[in-house]
Amino acid sequence: MHDTLAIEGGFADPVLAGQRGFKAVMDALARPGTIQHLPGEAAPPALLPRGLAEIALTLCDHDSPIWLDPILAAEPVVADWLAFHTGAPRVATPGAADFAFVIAEKHLPKLSEFAVGTDEYPDRSATICLAVTALAGGPDLTLRGPGIKDQAIVSPLGLPGDFLAQWADNRALFPRGIDLLLVAPEGLIGLPRSTRISTGGQ
């Protein structure tokens, strides 16, 4: 049964869908705060949100180790599906991953546990893909930085309670630091390490 579930549900046209997915992720990171849309075509195992699955299909391959949160890691069919469709090796610790997939903020380790790159190679850092309940309905956050004209206001629902403090520490590492993709059923928002985040209109 696992074998069948692991084989089905990928992109029907991997090249075309992969291009659309790549553009969505790149646009999300280039224009922080804007809502981008993934292809919406994959049918992964039930526990794996489709948005996370499509990012994995788009960005991950045999050269990009991935870390799964404890809930995803405990479900063999999820690991089998990702292995079959991406070839990406799984790692046991967040710090060894290029990409991390997390289905809820309560399963998200501290951002400082992930690879932040080095001054010489800041690109050797992790991209965290976090499923959130929605991209609206939470507290207002003000975004400033590259790719943003003046400021942008977002209100994702499902971030850790101490997210602002963690993000300030991450931002202070620039050009090192993690990048974050917030993924909800209605789309995704990118928060690159260069983005400054504050509450409300501050």
Protein Blocks (a to p, Z undefined) as FASTA:
>chain_A
ZZmmmmgopafblmlmmmmmmmmmmmmmmmghiacddeklaccdfklcfklmmmmmmmgc
fklccdddfklmmmmklmmmmmmmnopacdfbfklpfbdcdfbfklpccfklpcebjfkl
mmlccddddddfbfghiacdddedehiahiacdddehiafklmmmmmmmmmmpmgdcddd
dddfkbccdddfkbccdehjZZ
